[in-house]
């Protein structure tokens, strides 16, 4: 999955950008309080993308 598509889905779920890390960007779901790192690769493995989305879901 392309990173821009993953970020779009994350933000559509109501999550917000928190900070830049050395190799990842951190996103937060304000309703659940869950933080999740998102790697800065152009392509993200589909399995990892599904995991990130499931963790940031309501």
N, CA, C and O atoms as a CHARMM CRD file, in Angstrom:
* protein
*
  232
    1    1 UNK  N      0.85300  -1.16300   0.00000 PROA 1      0.00000
    2    1 UNK  CA     0.00000   0.00000   0.00000 PROA 1      0.00000
    3    1 UNK  C      0.90500   1.23300   0.00000 PROA 1      0.00000
    4    1 UNK  O      1.93700   1.25800   0.66900 PROA 1      0.00000
    5    2 UNK  N      0.51100   2.23100  -0.74300 PROA 2      0.00000
    6    2 UNK  CA     1.26800   3.47500  -0.75000 PROA 2      0.00000
    7    2 UNK  C      1.03200   4.21900   0.56000 PROA 2      0.00000
    8    2 UNK  O     -0.07100   4.20300   1.10800 PROA 2      0.00000
    9    3 UNK  N      2.07900   4.86900   1.04900 PROA 3      0.00000
   10    3 UNK  CA     2.01900   5.56500   2.33000 PROA 3      0.00000
   11    3 UNK  C      0.96000   6.66100   2.31300 PROA 3      0.00000
   12    3 UNK  O      0.23800   6.83600   3.29500 PROA 3      0.00000
   13    4 UNK  N      0.85700   7.39900   1.21100 PROA 4      0.00000
   14    4 UNK  CA    -0.12200   8.49300   1.15200 PROA 4      0.00000
   15    4 UNK  C     -1.54400   7.95900   1.27100 PROA 4      0.00000
   16    4 UNK  O     -2.39700   8.60700   1.87600 PROA 4      0.00000
   17    5 UNK  N     -1.81000   6.78000   0.70000 PROA 5      0.00000
   18    5 UNK  CA    -3.14200   6.17200   0.82400 PROA 5      0.00000
   19    5 UNK  C     -3.42100   5.75600   2.26400 PROA 5      0.00000
   20    5 UNK  O     -4.53400   5.92800   2.76000 PROA 5      0.00000
   21    6 UNK  N     -2.40500   5.20800   2.93600 PROA 6      0.00000
   22    6 UNK  CA    -2.56000   4.81100   4.33900 PROA 6      0.00000
   23    6 UNK  C     -2.82600   6.03600   5.21000 PROA 6      0.00000
   24    6 UNK  O     -3.71500   6.00700   6.06000 PROA 6      0.00000
   25    7 UNK  N     -2.06800   7.10200   5.00900 PROA 7      0.00000
   26    7 UNK  CA    -2.25200   8.32300   5.79700 PROA 7      0.00000
   27    7 UNK  C     -3.65100   8.88800   5.55800 PROA 7      0.00000
   28    7 UNK  O     -4.29700   9.35100   6.49800 PROA 7      0.00000
   29    8 UNK  N     -4.11800   8.85500   4.33300 PROA 8      0.00000
   30    8 UNK  CA    -5.46600   9.34500   4.01800 PROA 8      0.00000
   31    8 UNK  C     -6.52000   8.54900   4.78100 PROA 8      0.00000
   32    8 UNK  O     -7.45800   9.13000   5.32700 PROA 8      0.00000
   33    9 UNK  N     -6.37600   7.22700   4.82400 PROA 9      0.00000
   34    9 UNK  CA    -7.32300   6.39000   5.55400 PROA 9      0.00000
   35    9 UNK  C     -7.25900   6.65100   7.05900 PROA 9      0.00000
   36    9 UNK  O     -8.28600   6.68300   7.73700 PROA 9      0.00000
   37   10 UNK  N     -6.04900   6.83400   7.56900 PROA 10     0.00000
   38   10 UNK  CA    -5.87600   7.11200   8.99900 PROA 10     0.00000
   39   10 UNK  C     -6.58000   8.41500   9.36000 PROA 10     0.00000
   40   10 UNK  O     -7.31500   8.47500  10.34600 PROA 10     0.00000
   41   11 UNK  N     -6.35500   9.45800   8.56200 PROA 11     0.00000
   42   11 UNK  CA    -6.95900  10.75600   8.85200 PROA 11     0.00000
   43   11 UNK  C     -8.47100  10.74400   8.62700 PROA 11     0.00000
   44   11 UNK  O     -9.19900  11.45400   9.32200 PROA 11     0.00000
   45   12 UNK  N     -8.95100   9.95700   7.67800 PROA 12     0.00000
   46   12 UNK  CA   -10.39700   9.81600   7.46700 PROA 12     0.00000
   47   12 UNK  C    -11.07300   9.15800   8.66800 PROA 12     0.00000
   48   12 UNK  O    -12.25800   9.38400   8.91400 PROA 12     0.00000
   49   13 UNK  N    -10.32100   8.33800   9.42300 PROA 13     0.00000
   50   13 UNK  CA   -10.84400   7.69100  10.62700 PROA 13     0.00000
   51   13 UNK  C    -10.86500   8.63800  11.82500 PROA 13     0.00000
   52   13 UNK  O    -11.29200   8.24900  12.91200 PROA 13     0.00000
   53   14 UNK  N    -10.40800   9.87900  11.63500 PROA 14     0.00000
   54   14 UNK  CA   -10.43700  10.85700  12.71700 PROA 14     0.00000
   55   14 UNK  C     -9.15200  10.94800  13.51100 PROA 14     0.00000
   56   14 UNK  O     -9.11000  11.62400  14.53900 PROA 14     0.00000
   57   15 UNK  N     -8.10200  10.27900  13.05700 PROA 15     0.00000
   58   15 UNK  CA    -6.82900  10.31800  13.76400 PROA 15     0.00000
   59   15 UNK  C     -6.04700  11.56600  13.37400 PROA 15     0.00000
   60   15 UNK  O     -6.23600  12.12200  12.29200 PROA 15     0.00000
   61   16 UNK  N     -5.17300  11.99100  14.26600 PROA 16     0.00000
   62   16 UNK  CA    -4.40000  13.20700  14.04100 PROA 16     0.00000
   63   16 UNK  C     -2.91000  12.91400  14.14200 PROA 16     0.00000
   64   16 UNK  O     -2.48200  12.01400  14.86400 PROA 16     0.00000
   65   17 UNK  N     -2.13100  13.69800  13.40000 PROA 17     0.00000
   66   17 UNK  CA    -0.67400  13.61000  13.44500 PROA 17     0.00000
   67   17 UNK  C     -0.20200  14.15600  14.78200 PROA 17     0.00000
   68   17 UNK  O     -0.67200  15.20200  15.23100 PROA 17     0.00000
   69   18 UNK  N      0.73500  13.44500  15.42700 PROA 18     0.00000
   70   18 UNK  CA     1.24600  13.87100  16.72500 PROA 18     0.00000
   71   18 UNK  C      2.65400  14.44600  16.57900 PROA 18     0.00000
   72   18 UNK  O      2.91400  15.58000  16.98200 PROA 18     0.00000
   73   19 UNK  N      3.57300  13.64500  15.99200 PROA 19     0.00000
   74   19 UNK  CA     4.95900  14.10300  15.90800 PROA 19     0.00000
   75   19 UNK  C      5.74400  13.28200  14.89800 PROA 19     0.00000
   76   19 UNK  O      5.32500  12.19900  14.48700 PROA 19     0.00000
   77   20 UNK  N      6.89900  13.82600  14.50400 PROA 20     0.00000
   78   20 UNK  CA     7.84900  13.09800  13.68000 PROA 20     0.00000
   79   20 UNK  C      8.83200  12.40000  14.59800 PROA 20     0.00000
   80   20 UNK  O      9.36600  13.01500  15.52100 PROA 20     0.00000
   81   21 UNK  N      9.07100  11.14400  14.35800 PROA 21     0.00000
   82   21 UNK  CA    10.12900  10.41600  15.05200 PROA 21     0.00000
   83   21 UNK  C     11.31400  10.30800  14.11100 PROA 21     0.00000
   84   21 UNK  O     11.26700  10.84900  13.00600 PROA 21     0.00000
   85   22 UNK  N     12.38100   9.61900  14.51800 PROA 22     0.00000
   86   22 UNK  CA    13.54300   9.49500  13.63900 PROA 22     0.00000
   87   22 UNK  C     13.24900   8.71900  12.34600 PROA 22     0.00000
   88   22 UNK  O     13.79300   9.04200  11.29000 PROA 22     0.00000
   89   23 UNK  N     12.39100   7.70000  12.43200 PROA 23     0.00000
   90   23 UNK  CA    12.07400   6.90100  11.24000 PROA 23     0.00000
   91   23 UNK  C     10.57700   6.72200  11.01100 PROA 23     0.00000
   92   23 UNK  O     10.16600   6.16000   9.99600 PROA 23     0.00000
   93   24 UNK  N      9.77000   7.19400  11.94000 PROA 24     0.00000
   94   24 UNK  CA     8.31800   7.01800  11.85600 PROA 24     0.00000
   95   24 UNK  C      7.61600   8.32600  12.19600 PROA 24     0.00000
   96   24 UNK  O      8.17200   9.18900  12.87600 PROA 24     0.00000
   97   25 UNK  N      6.39200   8.45600  11.71300 PROA 25     0.00000
   98   25 UNK  CA     5.50700   9.53000  12.15600 PROA 25     0.00000
   99   25 UNK  C      4.49200   8.89500  13.09300 PROA 25     0.00000
  100   25 UNK  O      4.06900   7.75900  12.87600 PROA 25     0.00000
  101   26 UNK  N      4.10500   9.61400  14.12300 PROA 26     0.00000
  102   26 UNK  CA     3.18300   9.07700  15.11900 PROA 26     0.00000
  103   26 UNK  C      1.81300   9.69600  14.94200 PROA 26     0.00000
  104   26 UNK  O      1.68300  10.91200  14.79600 PROA 26     0.00000
  105   27 UNK  N      0.78400   8.85100  14.95500 PROA 27     0.00000
  106   27 UNK  CA    -0.60300   9.29500  14.84100 PROA 27     0.00000
  107   27 UNK  C     -1.37100   8.86000  16.08200 PROA 27     0.00000
  108   27 UNK  O     -1.04600   7.85200  16.71000 PROA 27     0.00000
  109   28 UNK  N     -2.39100   9.63500  16.42100 PROA 28     0.00000
  110   28 UNK  CA    -3.18300   9.40300  17.62800 PROA 28     0.00000
  111   28 UNK  C     -4.64800   9.37200  17.26600 PROA 28     0.00000
  112   28 UNK  O     -5.12600  10.19600  16.48600 PROA 28     0.00000
  113   29 UNK  N     -5.36600   8.40500  17.84300 PROA 29     0.00000
  114   29 UNK  CA    -6.82200   8.39600  17.76800 PROA 29     0.00000
  115   29 UNK  C     -7.31000   9.08300  19.03700 PROA 29     0.00000
  116   29 UNK  O     -7.22800   8.49800  20.11700 PROA 29     0.00000
  117   30 UNK  N     -7.82100  10.32100  18.93200 PROA 30     0.00000
  118   30 UNK  CA    -8.19800  11.05900  20.14200 PROA 30     0.00000
  119   30 UNK  C     -9.35300  10.42700  20.91400 PROA 30     0.00000
  120   30 UNK  O     -9.47900  10.65600  22.11700 PROA 30     0.00000
  121   31 UNK  N    -10.19000   9.64700  20.25700 PROA 31     0.00000
  122   31 UNK  CA   -11.32200   9.02200  20.95100 PROA 31     0.00000
  123   31 UNK  C    -10.88200   7.86600  21.82700 PROA 31     0.00000
  124   31 UNK  O    -11.44500   7.65000  22.90000 PROA 31     0.00000
  125   32 UNK  N     -9.87200   7.11600  21.37900 PROA 32     0.00000
  126   32 UNK  CA    -9.42600   5.95500  22.15000 PROA 32     0.00000
  127   32 UNK  C     -8.11600   6.20900  22.88900 PROA 32     0.00000
  128   32 UNK  O     -7.79400   5.48800  23.83400 PROA 32     0.00000
  129   33 UNK  N     -7.36100   7.21500  22.47800 PROA 33     0.00000
  130   33 UNK  CA    -6.08800   7.51100  23.11200 PROA 33     0.00000
  131   33 UNK  C     -4.94600   6.63000  22.64600 PROA 33     0.00000
  132   33 UNK  O     -3.88200   6.62600  23.26400 PROA 33     0.00000
  133   34 UNK  N     -5.14400   5.88000  21.56600 PROA 34     0.00000
  134   34 UNK  CA    -4.12100   4.96400  21.06000 PROA 34     0.00000
  135   34 UNK  C     -3.17700   5.71100  20.11900 PROA 34     0.00000
  136   34 UNK  O     -3.62000   6.40200  19.20100 PROA 34     0.00000
  137   35 UNK  N     -1.85700   5.56300  20.36100 PROA 35     0.00000
  138   35 UNK  CA    -0.82100   6.10300  19.48500 PROA 35     0.00000
  139   35 UNK  C     -0.30400   4.96200  18.61800 PROA 35     0.00000
  140   35 UNK  O     -0.24600   3.81600  19.06400 PROA 35     0.00000
  141   36 UNK  N      0.06800   5.27300  17.38400 PROA 36     0.00000
  142   36 UNK  CA     0.60300   4.23800  16.50800 PROA 36     0.00000
  143   36 UNK  C      1.65100   4.85600  15.58000 PROA 36     0.00000
  144   36 UNK  O      1.38900   5.89300  14.97000 PROA 36     0.00000
  145   37 UNK  N      2.83300   4.24100  15.45900 PROA 37     0.00000
  146   37 UNK  CA     3.84000   4.74400  14.52100 PROA 37     0.00000
  147   37 UNK  C      3.52500   4.31100  13.09600 PROA 37     0.00000
  148   37 UNK  O      3.01100   3.21700  12.86500 PROA 37     0.00000
  149   38 UNK  N      3.84100   5.18300  12.14600 PROA 38     0.00000
  150   38 UNK  CA     3.67200   4.88100  10.72200 PROA 38     0.00000
  151   38 UNK  C      5.02900   5.10000  10.06200 PROA 38     0.00000
  152   38 UNK  O      5.55500   6.21200  10.10200 PROA 38     0.00000
  153   39 UNK  N      5.61200   4.05500   9.45300 PROA 39     0.00000
  154   39 UNK  CA     6.92400   4.19900   8.83900 PROA 39     0.00000
  155   39 UNK  C      6.89700   5.18700   7.67300 PROA 39     0.00000
  156   39 UNK  O      5.84600   5.43900   7.08200 PROA 39     0.00000
  157   40 UNK  N      8.05400   5.73600   7.35500 PROA 40     0.00000
  158   40 UNK  CA     8.14400   6.72800   6.29300 PROA 40     0.00000
  159   40 UNK  C      8.55600   6.12300   4.95400 PROA 40     0.00000
  160   40 UNK  O      9.11600   6.83400   4.12000 PROA 40     0.00000
  161   41 UNK  N      8.30500   4.85800   4.72200 PROA 41     0.00000
  162   41 UNK  CA     8.60400   4.23600   3.43100 PROA 41     0.00000
  163   41 UNK  C      7.52500   4.62200   2.43100 PROA 41     0.00000
  164   41 UNK  O      6.37700   4.84700   2.81300 PROA 41     0.00000
  165   42 UNK  N      7.88300   4.70100   1.16100 PROA 42     0.00000
  166   42 UNK  CA     6.86800   4.99600   0.13700 PROA 42     0.00000
  167   42 UNK  C      5.82600   3.88400   0.06100 PROA 42     0.00000
  168   42 UNK  O      4.63100   4.14500  -0.07200 PROA 42     0.00000
  169   43 UNK  N      6.29200   2.65600   0.14800 PROA 43     0.00000
  170   43 UNK  CA     5.40600   1.48800   0.12500 PROA 43     0.00000
  171   43 UNK  C      5.43300   0.83500   1.49800 PROA 43     0.00000
  172   43 UNK  O      6.49900   0.62900   2.07800 PROA 43     0.00000
  173   44 UNK  N      4.25400   0.51300   2.01000 PROA 44     0.00000
  174   44 UNK  CA     4.14100  -0.15100   3.30600 PROA 44     0.00000
  175   44 UNK  C      3.48200  -1.50200   3.07600 PROA 44     0.00000
  176   44 UNK  O      2.47000  -1.59900   2.38200 PROA 44     0.00000
  177   45 UNK  N      4.05400  -2.53200   3.65500 PROA 45     0.00000
  178   45 UNK  CA     3.53700  -3.88600   3.53000 PROA 45     0.00000
  179   45 UNK  C      2.04700  -3.90400   3.88400 PROA 45     0.00000
  180   45 UNK  O      1.64100  -3.29300   4.87300 PROA 45     0.00000
  181   46 UNK  N      1.23700  -4.59600   3.09200 PROA 46     0.00000
  182   46 UNK  CA    -0.21100  -4.63100   3.30600 PROA 46     0.00000
  183   46 UNK  C     -0.57500  -5.16900   4.69100 PROA 46     0.00000
  184   46 UNK  O     -1.50600  -4.67300   5.32500 PROA 46     0.00000
  185   47 UNK  N      0.14900  -6.16700   5.15200 PROA 47     0.00000
  186   47 UNK  CA    -0.12400  -6.72900   6.48300 PROA 47     0.00000
  187   47 UNK  C      0.10600  -5.67500   7.56200 PROA 47     0.00000
  188   47 UNK  O     -0.70200  -5.54300   8.48100 PROA 47     0.00000
  189   48 UNK  N      1.19700  -4.93000   7.45800 PROA 48     0.00000
  190   48 UNK  CA     1.50300  -3.87900   8.42200 PROA 48     0.00000
  191   48 UNK  C      0.47000  -2.75200   8.33300 PROA 48     0.00000
  192   48 UNK  O      0.05100  -2.21500   9.35800 PROA 48     0.00000
  193   49 UNK  N      0.06500  -2.39800   7.13300 PROA 49     0.00000
  194   49 UNK  CA    -0.93400  -1.33400   6.95400 PROA 49     0.00000
  195   49 UNK  C     -2.26200  -1.72800   7.60400 PROA 49     0.00000
  196   49 UNK  O     -2.89800  -0.89900   8.25400 PROA 49     0.00000
  197   50 UNK  N     -2.68200  -2.97900   7.43600 PROA 50     0.00000
  198   50 UNK  CA    -3.91800  -3.45200   8.06900 PROA 50     0.00000
  199   50 UNK  C     -3.79800  -3.40400   9.59100 PROA 50     0.00000
  200   50 UNK  O     -4.75200  -3.04400  10.28200 PROA 50     0.00000
  201   51 UNK  N     -2.63200  -3.76500  10.11000 PROA 51     0.00000
  202   51 UNK  CA    -2.39900  -3.74000  11.55800 PROA 51     0.00000
  203   51 UNK  C     -2.49600  -2.30100  12.08500 PROA 51     0.00000
  204   51 UNK  O     -3.14700  -2.05300  13.10000 PROA 51     0.00000
  205   52 UNK  N     -1.85700  -1.37000  11.40400 PROA 52     0.00000
  206   52 UNK  CA    -1.89300   0.03700  11.82800 PROA 52     0.00000
  207   52 UNK  C     -3.32400   0.54700  11.82700 PROA 52     0.00000
  208   52 UNK  O     -3.75600   1.19800  12.77900 PROA 52     0.00000
  209   53 UNK  N     -4.06300   0.25300  10.75900 PROA 53     0.00000
  210   53 UNK  CA    -5.45200   0.71700  10.67900 PROA 53     0.00000
  211   53 UNK  C     -6.31600   0.08700  11.76100 PROA 53     0.00000
  212   53 UNK  O     -7.18900   0.75200  12.31900 PROA 53     0.00000
  213   54 UNK  N     -6.08400  -1.19100  12.06500 PROA 54     0.00000
  214   54 UNK  CA    -6.90800  -1.85000  13.08400 PROA 54     0.00000
  215   54 UNK  C     -6.60800  -1.28300  14.46800 PROA 54     0.00000
  216   54 UNK  O     -7.50900  -1.18700  15.30100 PROA 54     0.00000
  217   55 UNK  N     -5.36500  -0.91000  14.72400 PROA 55     0.00000
  218   55 UNK  CA    -5.01500  -0.34000  16.03300 PROA 55     0.00000
  219   55 UNK  C     -5.60900   1.05700  16.21400 PROA 55     0.00000
  220   55 UNK  O     -5.95800   1.44000  17.33000 PROA 55     0.00000
  221   56 UNK  N     -5.72800   1.81700  15.12500 PROA 56     0.00000
  222   56 UNK  CA    -6.20900   3.18900  15.21900 PROA 56     0.00000
  223   56 UNK  C     -7.71800   3.30900  15.01600 PROA 56     0.00000
  224   56 UNK  O     -8.26800   4.41000  15.02300 PROA 56     0.00000
  225   57 UNK  N     -8.37900   2.16800  14.83600 PROA 57     0.00000
  226   57 UNK  CA    -9.83400   2.17100  14.64200 PROA 57     0.00000
  227   57 UNK  C    -10.54300   2.40600  15.96100 PROA 57     0.00000
  228   57 UNK  O    -10.00200   2.13200  17.03200 PROA 57     0.00000
  229   58 UNK  N    -11.77500   2.92200  15.86800 PROA 58     0.00000
  230   58 UNK  CA   -12.58000   3.13900  17.07800 PROA 58     0.00000
  231   58 UNK  C    -13.07100   1.84900  17.66300 PROA 58     0.00000
  232   58 UNK  O    -13.76200   1.85700  18.68200 PROA 58     0.00000
